[in-house]
Amino acid sequence: MTIKERVFYFTRLGDLLRNYDTQSPSNFSETEQVYFEELQNKITAASLHNGWFSKENIHYALKEWAKALTKENLENWIRNYQFSTTITPKTVAVIMASNIPLVGFHDFLSVLISGHTILIKQSDNDKQLLPVLCAYLKTLNAEFESKIKFTENKLDNFDAVIATGSNNTARYFEYYFKDKPNIIRKNRNSVAILTGEETAEDFEALAEDIFRYYGLGCRNVSKIFVPKNYNFDSFYKGIFHWKEIINQNKYANNYDYNKAVYLMSEFKMLDNGFLMVKEDKNYGSPISVLFYEEYENRETLQQHLNENKEKLQCVVSKESKRANEVTFGNTQHPRLWDYADGIDTLEFLINLN
């Protein structure tokens, strides 16, 4: 397949997801109808298998990929790369995480768009959704049959690897894959900068960055930086529309546990019944907890963030000015060229040749 053909087939996959989002089976082709029903079945299976994968969040993830997989987006993404017409395909092993639905899809897309073969090792907590999308691609072009492989066994016969995990597993990955070209991703967190001049609409948007996927993604805001003597009243009012999140059992269990720990330890915190806000210099807060830290001025804060950039995925602010900064409400809308950890995955894959 040429790069133009690969773009075409992923655009068709985007069409399937966009049609799925309309929930109008009468408008589907016979093939789309089959995959509409299969997606419905697998969404139910995924939500039953993994308590964090609510149907709402799965649909949200599918909708975001439907928006991303357009001809315009795909062409804009690949425009600045040089794709060889005589590529020698490599087998790229991709070890996927499972913190949010289809979290490994960008790596999947990148490997196939670059013309390589993908060897997929999925997490046990996210096995239902991706195989459906792979099966649809194979109906579009049988060549994908040899380009997409799944394994549950020890990885073997591969040329490069992309692995995502915790800081602990990353050390294992770095040792185990030291002789292969690799991208190894570790824990990262996202933060937001508040100035005290935010509107109610700003806080409503920020709530999406905090609570979407229950805060499990690396792009979820887990900490906010606030001016000295910041008043949290407007913040709490602005996020109150997410109050129903406490009715999700796993989230509620984490909230109850963390609250008990903090109370017994006599930690100071703010609490509105579904989110605790605690002063803490760390970046990764537990589920149902948002850390905060005060800052003196924007210059010293920016210096602090620069010194800790290896720990950060996104920085959210009212006016984003730097490469990894986004505006309120947009952390869960990454573009195809917004690479995890700032590592250009597509450049890495193209250079394997």
C-alpha positions as CSV (number, residue, x, y, z in Angstrom):
1,M,0.0,0.0,0.0
2,T,1.1,3.5,-0.7
3,I,0.9,6.3,1.9
4,K,-2.0,7.7,0.0
5,E,-3.8,4.4,0.2
6,R,-3.1,4.1,3.9
7,V,-4.6,7.5,4.5
8,F,-7.6,6.5,2.5
9,Y,-8.3,3.4,4.6
10,F,-7.9,5.2,7.9
11,T,-10.2,7.8,6.7
12,R,-12.7,5.0,6.0
13,L,-12.2,3.8,9.5
14,G,-13.0,7.3,10.7
15,D,-16.1,7.2,8.6
16,L,-17.2,4.1,10.3
17,L,-16.7,5.7,13.7
18,R,-18.5,8.9,12.7
19,N,-21.4,6.8,11.4
20,Y,-21.4,4.8,14.6
21,D,-21.6,8.1,16.5
22,T,-24.8,9.0,14.7
23,Q,-26.4,5.7,16.0
24,S,-28.5,5.5,12.7
25,P,-28.1,1.9,11.5
26,S,-30.5,2.5,8.7
27,N,-27.9,4.7,7.0
28,F,-25.1,2.0,7.2
29,S,-23.9,-0.2,4.5
30,E,-24.2,-4.0,5.0
31,T,-20.6,-4.2,6.2
32,E,-21.0,-1.1,8.5
33,Q,-24.1,-2.7,10.0
34,V,-22.0,-5.8,11.0
35,Y,-19.4,-3.6,12.7
36,F,-22.0,-1.3,14.3
37,E,-23.4,-4.4,16.1
38,E,-20.0,-5.8,16.9
39,L,-18.9,-2.4,18.4
40,Q,-22.0,-2.3,20.5
41,N,-21.3,-5.8,21.8
42,K,-17.7,-5.1,22.6
43,I,-18.5,-1.8,24.3
44,T,-20.8,-3.7,26.6
45,A,-18.1,-6.4,27.2
46,A,-15.4,-3.8,27.8
47,S,-17.5,-1.9,30.4
48,L,-18.3,-5.2,32.2
49,H,-14.7,-6.4,32.2
50,N,-13.2,-3.1,33.3
51,G,-15.1,-1.1,35.8
52,W,-13.3,2.1,34.8
53,F,-14.4,1.8,31.2
54,S,-17.9,3.3,31.4
55,K,-20.0,3.2,28.2
56,E,-20.0,7.0,28.3
57,N,-16.2,7.2,28.3
58,I,-15.8,4.5,25.6
59,H,-18.2,6.4,23.4
60,Y,-16.3,9.6,24.2
61,A,-13.0,7.9,23.1
62,L,-14.5,6.6,19.9
63,K,-16.0,10.0,19.1
64,E,-12.6,11.7,19.6
65,W,-11.0,9.2,17.1
66,A,-13.8,9.8,14.7
67,K,-12.9,13.5,14.8
68,A,-9.2,12.8,14.3
69,L,-9.5,10.3,11.5
70,T,-10.4,12.6,8.7
71,K,-8.6,13.0,5.4
72,E,-7.7,16.6,6.2
73,N,-6.3,15.7,9.7
74,L,-4.3,12.7,8.4
75,E,-2.9,14.7,5.5
76,N,-1.9,17.6,7.7
77,W,-0.2,15.2,10.1
78,I,1.9,13.4,7.5
79,R,2.7,16.5,5.4
80,N,6.0,17.3,7.1
81,Y,7.4,13.8,6.8
82,Q,9.3,12.1,4.0
83,F,7.8,8.6,3.3
84,S,10.0,6.3,1.2
85,T,8.3,4.7,-1.8
86,T,10.6,1.7,-1.3
87,I,10.0,1.0,2.3
88,T,11.4,-2.2,3.9
89,P,8.7,-3.0,6.4
90,K,9.8,-3.7,10.0
91,T,7.8,-5.4,12.7
92,V,7.2,-3.0,15.5
93,A,6.1,-4.5,18.8
94,V,3.7,-2.2,20.7
95,I,3.0,-2.8,24.4
96,M,-0.2,-1.0,25.2
97,A,-1.4,0.5,28.5
98,S,-5.1,0.3,29.6
99,N,-5.8,3.4,31.7
100,I,-8.3,4.8,29.2
101,P,-10.2,3.2,26.3
102,L,-8.1,2.7,23.1
103,V,-5.1,4.5,24.7
104,G,-2.7,2.6,22.4
105,F,-4.6,3.6,19.2
106,H,-2.2,6.4,18.3
107,D,0.8,4.0,18.3
108,F,-1.3,1.5,16.3
109,L,-2.1,4.2,13.7
110,S,1.5,5.5,13.6
111,V,3.0,2.1,12.9
112,L,0.6,1.3,10.1
113,I,0.6,4.7,8.5
114,S,4.4,4.5,8.4
115,G,4.1,1.3,6.4
116,H,5.4,-1.1,9.0
117,T,3.9,-4.3,10.5
118,I,2.5,-4.1,14.1
119,L,2.8,-6.7,16.7
120,I,0.3,-5.8,19.4
121,K,0.5,-6.8,23.1
122,Q,-2.7,-5.5,24.7
123,S,-3.3,-5.1,28.4
124,D,-5.9,-7.6,29.9
125,N,-8.0,-4.6,30.8
126,D,-8.4,-3.3,27.3
127,K,-8.8,-6.1,24.9
128,Q,-12.2,-5.8,23.4
129,L,-12.2,-2.6,21.2
130,L,-9.1,-2.5,19.1
131,P,-9.6,-6.0,17.4
132,V,-13.0,-4.8,16.1
133,L,-11.3,-1.8,14.4
134,C,-8.6,-4.1,13.0
135,A,-11.1,-6.5,11.6
136,Y,-12.8,-3.6,9.8
137,L,-9.5,-2.4,8.3
138,K,-9.0,-6.0,7.0
139,T,-12.3,-5.9,5.2
140,L,-11.2,-2.7,3.4
141,N,-7.9,-4.2,2.3
142,A,-6.7,-7.8,2.8
143,E,-3.1,-6.6,3.0
144,F,-3.8,-5.5,6.6
145,E,-4.2,-9.2,7.5
146,S,-0.4,-9.5,7.3
147,K,0.2,-6.1,8.7
148,I,-1.6,-6.5,12.1
149,K,-0.7,-9.2,14.5
150,F,-1.8,-9.8,18.2
151,T,0.1,-11.8,20.8
152,E,-0.5,-12.8,24.4
153,N,2.8,-14.5,24.7
154,K,6.4,-13.3,25.1
155,L,7.3,-10.9,22.3
156,D,9.4,-12.5,19.6
157,N,10.6,-11.7,16.1
158,F,10.3,-7.9,16.1
159,D,12.6,-5.1,15.0
160,A,11.6,-2.2,17.2
161,V,9.4,-1.6,20.2
162,I,7.1,1.1,21.6
163,A,6.1,0.4,25.2
164,T,4.0,2.3,27.7
165,G,3.9,1.7,31.4
166,S,4.6,2.9,34.9
167,N,8.0,4.1,36.0
168,N,8.7,0.7,37.5
169,T,7.8,-1.2,34.3
170,A,9.7,1.3,32.2
171,R,12.9,0.3,34.0
172,Y,12.2,-3.3,33.0
173,F,11.4,-2.3,29.4
174,E,14.6,-0.3,29.1
175,Y,16.7,-3.2,30.2
176,Y,14.8,-5.9,28.2
177,F,14.6,-3.9,25.0
178,K,18.0,-2.2,25.2
179,D,19.3,-3.8,22.0
180,K,16.3,-2.7,19.9
181,P,15.3,0.7,18.7
182,N,12.6,1.8,21.2
183,I,10.3,4.4,22.6
184,I,9.7,3.7,26.3
185,R,7.1,5.9,28.0
186,K,6.9,6.4,31.8
187,N,4.4,8.1,34.2
188,R,3.5,11.6,33.3
189,N,1.0,14.0,34.7
190,S,-0.8,17.2,33.6
191,V,-1.2,20.4,35.6
192,A,-3.2,23.6,35.3
193,I,-2.2,27.2,36.1
194,L,-4.8,29.4,37.7
195,T,-4.4,33.1,38.1
196,G,-7.6,34.0,40.1
197,E,-9.1,35.7,37.0
198,E,-10.8,32.6,35.6
199,T,-14.5,32.6,34.7
200,A,-17.2,30.1,35.6
201,E,-16.9,28.8,32.0
202,D,-13.1,28.3,32.5
203,F,-13.7,26.2,35.5
204,E,-16.4,24.2,33.8
205,A,-14.0,23.4,31.0
206,L,-11.2,22.6,33.5
207,A,-13.5,20.1,35.2
208,E,-13.5,18.1,31.9
209,D,-9.7,18.0,32.1
210,I,-9.8,16.8,35.7
211,F,-12.7,14.3,35.7
212,R,-12.9,12.8,32.1
213,Y,-11.9,9.1,32.3
214,Y,-12.1,9.5,36.1
215,G,-8.7,11.2,36.0
216,L,-6.8,8.1,34.9
217,G,-5.2,9.5,31.8
218,C,-1.8,11.2,31.7
219,R,-3.5,14.2,30.1
220,N,-5.9,14.5,33.0
221,V,-5.1,17.5,35.3
222,S,-3.9,16.0,38.6
223,K,-2.5,19.3,40.1
224,I,-3.2,23.0,39.9
225,F,-0.9,25.9,40.6
226,V,-2.6,28.8,42.3
227,P,-1.6,32.3,43.5
228,K,-0.8,32.9,47.2
229,N,-4.0,32.9,49.4
230,Y,-6.1,31.6,46.6
231,N,-9.9,31.4,47.3
232,F,-11.2,28.0,46.0
233,D,-14.9,28.9,46.2
234,S,-15.2,29.8,42.5
235,F,-13.3,26.7,41.5
236,Y,-15.6,24.5,43.4
237,K,-18.7,26.2,42.0
238,G,-17.4,25.8,38.5
239,I,-16.8,22.0,38.8
240,F,-20.0,21.2,40.6
241,H,-21.7,19.9,37.5
242,W,-19.5,16.8,37.8
243,K,-20.9,15.9,41.2
244,E,-22.5,12.7,39.8
245,I,-19.1,11.1,39.4
246,I,-19.3,10.1,43.0
247,N,-22.0,7.6,42.0
248,Q,-19.5,5.5,40.1
249,N,-18.6,2.7,42.5
250,K,-14.9,2.5,41.9
251,Y,-14.4,6.2,42.0
252,A,-16.5,6.4,45.2
253,N,-14.4,3.6,46.8
254,N,-11.2,5.6,46.1
255,Y,-12.8,8.8,47.4
256,D,-13.8,7.1,50.7
257,Y,-10.4,5.4,51.1
258,N,-8.3,8.5,50.4
259,K,-10.5,10.7,52.6
260,A,-10.1,8.2,55.5
261,V,-6.3,8.2,55.1
262,Y,-6.1,11.9,55.0
263,L,-8.4,12.3,58.0
264,M,-6.5,9.8,60.1
265,S,-3.2,11.4,59.1
266,E,-4.7,14.8,60.0
267,F,-3.8,16.3,56.6
268,K,-5.4,19.6,55.7
269,M,-7.7,19.4,52.7
270,L,-10.7,20.9,51.1
271,D,-13.7,18.7,50.2
272,N,-16.9,19.1,48.4
273,G,-18.3,15.6,48.6
274,F,-16.7,14.3,45.4
275,L,-13.3,15.9,45.1
276,M,-10.6,16.6,47.7
277,V,-8.1,19.3,47.1
278,K,-4.8,18.9,49.0
279,E,-1.7,21.0,49.1
280,D,1.2,18.8,47.9
281,K,4.4,19.2,45.9
282,N,4.0,16.0,44.0
283,Y,2.4,15.8,40.6
284,G,0.5,12.5,40.5
285,S,-2.6,12.7,42.8
286,P,-4.7,9.7,43.8
287,I,-8.1,9.3,42.1
288,S,-10.7,11.7,43.6
289,V,-7.9,14.0,44.8
290,L,-6.5,17.1,43.2
291,F,-3.1,18.5,44.4
292,Y,-2.4,22.2,44.6
293,E,0.7,24.3,45.1
294,E,1.0,28.0,45.5
295,Y,3.3,30.2,43.4
296,E,4.8,33.6,44.0
297,N,4.9,34.8,40.3
298,R,4.6,33.4,36.8
299,E,8.4,33.6,36.2
300,T,9.4,31.4,39.1
301,L,6.5,29.0,38.3
302,Q,7.6,28.7,34.7
303,Q,11.2,28.0,35.8
304,H,9.8,25.3,38.2
305,L,7.8,23.7,35.3
306,N,10.8,23.8,33.0
307,E,12.9,22.0,35.6
308,N,10.2,19.3,35.9
309,K,9.2,19.0,32.2
310,E,10.1,15.3,32.1
311,K,7.3,14.7,34.5
312,L,4.6,16.6,32.6
313,Q,2.4,15.7,29.7
314,C,0.3,18.9,29.5
315,V,0.2,22.3,31.1
316,V,-3.2,23.9,31.0
317,S,-3.6,27.6,31.1
318,K,-6.1,30.3,30.0
319,E,-3.7,31.4,27.2
320,S,-1.5,28.5,26.0
321,K,1.7,29.8,24.5
322,R,4.2,26.9,24.7
323,A,4.4,23.5,22.9
324,N,2.9,21.4,25.6
325,E,0.3,24.0,26.8
326,V,-3.4,23.8,26.1
327,T,-6.4,25.9,27.0
328,F,-9.0,24.8,29.6
329,G,-11.1,21.9,28.5
330,N,-8.8,20.6,25.7
331,T,-6.5,18.1,27.3
332,Q,-8.6,15.2,26.0
333,H,-8.6,16.5,22.4
334,P,-5.1,15.8,21.3
335,R,-4.3,16.3,17.6
336,L,-2.5,13.6,15.7
337,W,0.7,15.5,15.9
338,D,0.4,16.0,19.7
339,Y,2.8,13.2,20.7
340,A,2.9,11.5,24.1
341,D,5.9,12.6,26.1
342,G,6.8,15.0,23.3
343,I,8.5,12.1,21.3
344,D,7.8,12.2,17.6
345,T,6.6,8.6,17.1
346,L,6.2,8.9,13.4
347,E,9.7,10.3,12.9
348,F,11.0,7.3,14.9
349,L,9.1,4.9,12.8
350,I,10.1,6.4,9.4
351,N,13.8,6.4,10.4
352,L,13.7,2.6,11.1
353,N,14.3,2.2,7.4
